[in-house]
Amino acid sequence: RRSSDLHDKLGKDVRLQILEHARWSIIEKYNALMKGLNLESLFTFVKEFKSHMFAEGLVQGNFTSKQSAELFSYVVEQLQFQPLEKEVPVQFQVAELPSARHICKVKSLNKGDANSEVTVYYQSGPKSLKEYTLMELLVMHMEEPCFDNLRTKQTLGYHVYPTCRNTSGITGFSVTVETQATKYSTDVVDKKIEEFFAFFEEKLESMTEEAFKTQITALIKLKECEDTHLGEEVDRNWSEVLTQQYLFDRLVHEIEALKTFSKAEMINWFKAHRGPDSRILSVHVVGYGQHELDTPSNDDLTEAQDSSYGEVTKLLFLPASPLLAETMQIQNIRDFTSTLKVFPYHKIVK
C-alpha cells in the first residue's frame, strides 16, 4: 500500500477514536488479536454471534416483490437465529468537542517515512438535511481555492482537499494536507491551513452573485446526474439501509434545499463556524525528517514500535511546537474523551 494510504488510515482512526464514543482503535483490535486466538474460541464466537440477530435486506433489479420476500425468508431461515432482545443502535454517539482548538499529534507507524498528514476539522453538530446540504455547497466552493492556495502556490503537498463530514450523523468540514517532514513540519502546515480559512472567508465575501449561482447550478447538476450503472443506485440505497435512515429520495430533498440558499446564508454559515465558539480538532500524523525536531529517540521507537509497518502496541503522542502554543494538546485520547459530553443519536433525514 502507498504510505499516504497508511497515513490516511491512521489519521482517520485517531480522529474517529476521539469523536466516536466507545470506538475501538486499530491498535486495540491488533492487541486483542495478538493475545492469541484458537479454533475453539472462534467457533464459540460464531455460535454466540449467530444466536441473536437483526436481519434487513435490499433487493434491486429484475426481482418481483414476491421473489424478494421469498429470498429474504430463505436467508433468515438458513441463519437460524433469534431476534435481538433489545434494539441496537447502528451508529456511534459522537463526542461534543469543547469550544476551543485541540490538537492530537502521533508519530507515523512507518519508520523513516517522510510523509506526514494534517487534518483540521471543524465540528458543526446535529444538523438538518438542509444544513448538511449547505455544508456540501460550502465545501464545493472551497475546493478550487484550497487546491490553488495550499498546493499550487504554497506547494505544501500533492494531496490537498476539503471534505464535508458526516460523522455518525454529526456534521462538520475539514481540510487535509499530505506533506513531507523533509519540507515542512506538521505544525507549520496546520498554521497554513488556518491562514487559508481566513483567506477563504475574504474570498467568499467578495464573491459575485453570478459565481454563487454557478456553483449552485453545478451541484444540482451533479445530484441530477443519471447513474451510469445499477450499482451506483444500489450503493446509495444500501447506505440508507445500513444507517437506518431510509431516505431513498435524499437527492431530491437536497436539490430542493439548494434552490433556496442565498450567498449571505452561506457566508454567515461559514463565519458561525469560525467564531469564538468554534469546535476545532487538528489531527497530525508526523513523518520523519529534518523539519520535525520532535523525532523520538531510538529507545522510544523501540518501546512503541517493532517494525517498519507498525507492529505496534501503542501510539506515540507528540507535543505541539511553540507555533501552536495556544492549542489544547491531547496526549491521551481516553483521558480527553472521558470528560466530554456526547450528542444524542442523530439521523439527517429532515
Order of alpha helices (4+ residues) and beta strands (2+ residues): alpha-alpha-alpha-beta-alpha-beta-beta-beta-alpha-beta-beta-alpha-alpha-alpha-alpha-alpha-beta-alpha-beta-beta-alpha
